[in-house]
Amino acid sequence: MHPPEPLVEFKDAYIGYGSRVVVRGLNLTVPRGGLTVLLGPNGSGKTTVMRAIFGSARVIKGVLRVNGTVSYSPAEVDGLVNLTVLETVRTARRGYAWVNNEDAVKALGEVGMLSKANVRLSELSTGEKRLTMIARAIASNADLILIDEPTANLDPGNRHRVLKVILSLITQHTVMVATHDVDLALLANQVVMLRDGSVVDVGPPVEVITEENLAKLYGVSARIMRNGSEVHVVFPMHEKP
Amino acid sequence: MVSKVKMRGIGLFLTPILLLIGLILNLILGEVDVPYTCLVACSQVKYRIIILDIRLPSTLASLVVGYVLGVSGAVMQGVLRNPLAEPFTTGIASAAVLGGLLGYLLVLVGGLTGPYSTLAIPMLALAVGLSSSIVVVMLGSRLGVIGLILMGILITLLSYAASMILMLMIESINPTVSIQPLYLLYGNLSGVLWWQVYVMLASAVPTTLMVIYLSRYIDLLMLGDDVAKASGVNPVNVRRILVALTSVPLAVSLAFTGIIGFVGIMAPYVVRQMTGRGSGSIVVPWSGLVGSLILTYSYLVSRIMIKGYVVPITAVTGIAGIPLIMWMIVRGGFGAST
């Protein structure tokens, strides 16, 4: 019996738009189950990698294989969207059909947004908008859930809520997250560090999240502090890289 | 404050009643007041002619065109992700005016006579209007939402420029003739003939039903092209199909009744505010009904406002639009947090 095929396989892939290459030489395998984190500063190519998976970015050279359905949850939803929370989740597709009301309601319950089902998206906080889009991804029952910058611009309360939801997602779905939130990367099965379109390192967080790599990634010095089983990453202000 | 659910119930109940009342009032009232008993059984031929040959086709036209305008407005606002978009954003209106002027020129210069002369203006208005939509849809969609809007602006500018030139040509041929196709600019429901009503219905019913069936795709488009693509839906093609479908009945209505403004932008806003919903599956069909309501009553007002005159319909919808736009400004509700 051979192991199940991976959901996504990038082999020496050059990804971009038109003829413009944004991400160079990506080798990445996303197995079924677990969390893959694309870690890197703004503009490093994380979103482009995700876009390649569902076809909004081109694989100019190399190979990309996608063996499953995908759902994408963007970092921002246009401010003028008039849909309610429930209507947003009901735009999820299962195959060639729209998701039914029952499954939409269930997904909203899983992220704790059921009480706001009839509130317009435009009236929600950023965190609640992200939770709604994650509920939409859950409702679609996609094999791979792509979440772009889930914790960016969130206050600690909302960040906590979103992180909890992502953690519970991992138990039942394969998730890929693009983020510059190092704490989130610590929770992953594998971390892909990207800077300026190049891969700095790939591997489990224990190996990849080092002070050296973080300094390379962000251009500022990093300190990893361990307190028993807790790991904290700090970027001290007064140290030079 | 009445709850949104109650408002929806009231609206569901009231709308067909209001439409029926509007229809009846349009048949009875006007320059000649017809006794309402005539609606059931009429002995006087004079009244029968007024109702059947003059008022009924025009009133039915107002219902159909109002519905088309409401639906197109809702579709454009969804497809362009802009609550201020309206049916004529693609430039179809100015293109139809250009077509009408071309038709008129053909009659003057080409010496068209008989049925061809009466058909020339609306047929060319339809042809040019529809062609411009096809161009916008095919070329603009590839550039996304901004591309569509820019193409619409381009078509509008081109059409106006060409129209100016045509009007100069017409004037140089016959300086004293009044430019007939001006009805296109102001909107005109009076004088709609029965065959025109049939054509409008034939173009509106299948396309509108298809649009309503596809309305959830509008919702998906609103979340962004990336989200749509990831769900396996091609946003460019969906935009093309939706705009193309609404362009057909719109071009037909423009050809026969001219440009009627404000209805397409007002109706979806009213529906969204009253129902608290935003999904195309609710907003699209109901914008049609609200559009029919607005236009039917506007038509009534245009005929009874000044005794002996029919005020151009766009003036009436514009007057109705002013308090509504003020309400929109005061109430907000466009979604962006202020």
HADDOCK unambig.tbl for C-alpha pairs under 7 A between the chains (distance, minus, plus):
assign (segid A and resid 54 and name CA) (segid B and resid 229 and name CA) 6.57 0.50 0.50
assign (segid A and resid 54 and name CA) (segid B and resid 230 and name CA) 4.99 0.50 0.50
assign (segid A and resid 56 and name CA) (segid B and resid 226 and name CA) 6.61 0.50 0.50
assign (segid A and resid 70 and name CA) (segid B and resid 230 and name CA) 6.08 0.50 0.50
assign (segid A and resid 70 and name CA) (segid B and resid 231 and name CA) 6.90 0.50 0.50
assign (segid A and resid 71 and name CA) (segid B and resid 230 and name CA) 5.59 0.50 0.50
assign (segid A and resid 71 and name CA) (segid B and resid 231 and name CA) 6.07 0.50 0.50
assign (segid A and resid 72 and name CA) (segid B and resid 227 and name CA) 5.59 0.50 0.50
assign (segid A and resid 72 and name CA) (segid B and resid 230 and name CA) 5.82 0.50 0.50
assign (segid A and resid 73 and name CA) (segid B and resid 227 and name CA) 6.85 0.50 0.50
assign (segid A and resid 77 and name CA) (segid B and resid 223 and name CA) 6.17 0.50 0.50
assign (segid A and resid 78 and name CA) (segid B and resid 223 and name CA) 6.95 0.50 0.50
assign (segid A and resid 79 and name CA) (segid B and resid 335 and name CA) 6.32 0.50 0.50
assign (segid A and resid 79 and name CA) (segid B and resid 336 and name CA) 5.22 0.50 0.50
assign (segid A and resid 80 and name CA) (segid B and resid 81 and name CA) 6.99 0.50 0.50
assign (segid A and resid 80 and name CA) (segid B and resid 82 and name CA) 6.94 0.50 0.50
assign (segid A and resid 80 and name CA) (segid B and resid 334 and name CA) 6.37 0.50 0.50
assign (segid A and resid 80 and name CA) (segid B and resid 335 and name CA) 4.79 0.50 0.50
assign (segid A and resid 80 and name CA) (segid B and resid 336 and name CA) 5.52 0.50 0.50
assign (segid A and resid 81 and name CA) (segid B and resid 222 and name CA) 6.30 0.50 0.50
assign (segid A and resid 81 and name CA) (segid B and resid 335 and name CA) 6.50 0.50 0.50
assign (segid A and resid 82 and name CA) (segid B and resid 278 and name CA) 4.85 0.50 0.50
assign (segid A and resid 82 and name CA) (segid B and resid 335 and name CA) 6.35 0.50 0.50
assign (segid A and resid 83 and name CA) (segid B and resid 277 and name CA) 6.58 0.50 0.50
assign (segid A and resid 83 and name CA) (segid B and resid 278 and name CA) 4.37 0.50 0.50
assign (segid A and resid 83 and name CA) (segid B and resid 279 and name CA) 5.67 0.50 0.50
assign (segid A and resid 84 and name CA) (segid B and resid 277 and name CA) 6.47 0.50 0.50
assign (segid A and resid 84 and name CA) (segid B and resid 278 and name CA) 6.44 0.50 0.50
assign (segid A and resid 87 and name CA) (segid B and resid 279 and name CA) 6.18 0.50 0.50
assign (segid A and resid 91 and name CA) (segid B and resid 216 and name CA) 6.85 0.50 0.50
assign (segid A and resid 91 and name CA) (segid B and resid 219 and name CA) 6.55 0.50 0.50
assign (segid A and resid 91 and name CA) (segid B and resid 220 and name CA) 5.44 0.50 0.50
assign (segid A and resid 93 and name CA) (segid B and resid 231 and name CA) 6.14 0.50 0.50
assign (segid A and resid 122 and name CA) (segid B and resid 335 and name CA) 4.86 0.50 0.50
assign (segid A and resid 122 and name CA) (segid B and resid 336 and name CA) 6.30 0.50 0.50
assign (segid A and resid 123 and name CA) (segid B and resid 335 and name CA) 6.91 0.50 0.50
